[in-house]
Structures are given as C-alpha cells and as structure tokens.
Amino acid sequence: MEGLSQRCPLPAAAQGCPRPGRGTALLVLTLLVLVYPLLQGLAVQLHSALTGRYIPGTHSIAFVNCLNEQIARDIARAIMDKRLAACVNILPKSSALYFWKGELEESTEILLLVKTRTSKIGELSNYVRSIHPFEIPDIVSLPIEQGNPLYLRWMEENVPRD
C-alpha cells in the first residue's frame, strides 16, 4: 500500500495522476452486464451444491397448445431432439374458447407440458414458434417453485446448460 501512495499520492487531481475515464467505467459496466448471467448461474449452482436445496424458479413448465395429436407429437419430438427439455407430457384433448379476429371460436386442442430450465424458455419459445402451424402459437410458462428434489435434480442433469 505504501508503494501505491508514493506513485499516486492523494488527492489525485492535485498531483496530476491519471484517473479512470468514462471509457474505462463504461467498459467495466459493459463487462459486468455481459458476465452477469454467467455469474448468476454459477451462484445458483454453488448455492445448490453447498446447501443441497433447490432454488425456486430454476426450472419452469411451458404450456404449448397444438391442433391435434400428430402435431403435438411432432413438436414434442423436435423439442426433445434439440435437448430443450427434460420431459414433454402430451395431454389428451381439451376444449378451448377464445376470440380470434373478432369472433368467438371453440376448438379441441392437445396440450404439451414442457419441463425445462427457466434459462431455456426464450430459446424454447423461439423454436416452437418457428415450427408450430398456428399463426400465433399459445406458449406460456410458469416457474417451478417446489417439487420432488430427486426429480428436479434429474431435470437439471437432462437439460444442458446455456
């Protein structure tokens, strides 16, 4: 510490010592923003490893409605082939009432329950929209707050990290 005070005694402005400029501060801030998701992910993993506890919201369930069973199976298979989920459940027919282009519609749909990492929801949603036949696919998700710890660990092991 003594060597530092000899090279650049306080106050710095009076001695002509260089101070970090706005460019340096902007660079540091930009790097922090870019590295934040990685640091957050590492913090979650470290907390989980040290405590053995699940962190609520680490995983999510996405709901995707499909026109029929064949489309549902095709989309479920595509999701699994891309390793975007640990599991996709295909639920049987459900009735749906909704407004479409100003008219009340009624249809029968097949529901997919997609279990994945919360960090994968954006990629999952983009991918499903790219392959789904609906003009505006119904894709919504909810975070998993609690569950069987062994199942949640299994999900963790079966969906690759970002």
N, C-alpha and C positions, 0 to 999 in steps of 0.2 A: 504494500500500500504506500510505503514511503517513496518508492521509485516513481509511482504514478503522480504523487503530489509534486515532485521535483520537475517532471516533464511538463505538467499542465496544472500549475497552482490555481487555486480559486481566487477570485472569480475569473472564469474562463474568458469572458468578454474583455476584461481589462487587460489580460495578458496576450490576447490575440490567438489563443488556442482554437483549433477548429472544433466546431460543434456539428453534430449530425444535422444535416439539412432536411428539408421537406422530402426530398427524393429518397433519402435513407429511411425516413419514417414511413413513407408510402410503400417502399419495398418490403419493410418488415411487416406492416399491416397486411399487405397482399399475401405474403408467405404464410402468415398466421391464418388467414381466411382459407387459403388453399389446403393447408395441412390440417385444419380443424376436424374435418370428417374422419381422417385417419387417426388423429389423437383421440377423438371421441370413441371410435371403435375400439382402440387399444384400451382405453379406460374402462369400457364396458366389459371387455374380455378379462382384464385384470381383476376387476371387482368380482365378476362371476367366478373366476378361478380361485380367488382368495377366500371368498365367503361361501361358495357353493350354492349361491342363491341366484334365482332368475331375476333379471332386471325387467320390470314391466314395460311393454311396448317394444321389446327387441324383435319380436315376431308379430306377424299380422295374418288375418284371414281376409282374402279378397273374395268378393262375390261377383260372379260373371253369369249373366243370363244368356241362354242360347235358344235358337229357334226350335231345334229338335235334338234327339239323342245322338244322331250321327255327327252333327256339327259339334255337339258338346264333347263327344269322344275325340274327335279330330283336334279340337282346341286343347283339351286336356293332355293328349299325347304330345302335341307340339310344345306345350309348356314344360312338360317333363323332359322331353328331348333336349330342350335348351337349358335344363337344370335351374329353372326359375322358381321351383317349388319343391318342397319335401314330399308333398302329397296333394292330390286333387280328388275330391269326392264329387261324384256325379249324382245329384239328387233327382228323383223322378219328377214327373210333371207337376207344375204349379200353375195356377191361374194368375194372370196379370191384368190389371186395369190401369190404363194410362192415357194421357192426352198426346196425340200425335197429329201435328199440323192442324190443330184446332178441333179435332174430332176425338171423341171418347172411343178408345179401342179396347178390345178384350182379346187376349190370346193365351195359349198354353205354351209354357217355356220350360226348359231344363236348366237347373241351377248348378253351377260349379262352385265348390268351396275350395279355394286355393290357399294352402298353408305355406307361408314363406317368411323370409326375413323382411322386416319393415324396410330395410335399406334397398330391397329389390322391388318394391311396389311400383316405383316410377318406370323401371325397365319392363316389368311385367305388364303394366297398363299400356305402354307404348307398343309392345309386341302383340298383345291381344288385339288392340285397335288395328294393327296392320294386317291381321289375318281374319278378323271377325267379319261376317257378312252384313251385320247391321250397319246402317249409316252412322248411328251413334250408339255404340255398344254400352250396355249397362255394366260398368266396372266400378265397384266401390270397395273400400277396405276398412277394417277396424283393427286396432292394435289388440294383441293378446295381453291381458293384464296378469292372469294367473293360469296355472294348469298343472298337469302331472309333470313334475320335474324331469322324469326319465323321458317322457315324450318330447318335451321342449329341448332337451339335450340331443335327442335323436334328430329333431328338426335342424338344430344347429350343425350337426355333423353332415346332413344331407343336402344343404343348400350352400354352394360355395360362397365365400366372402367376396365382397366387391374388389 
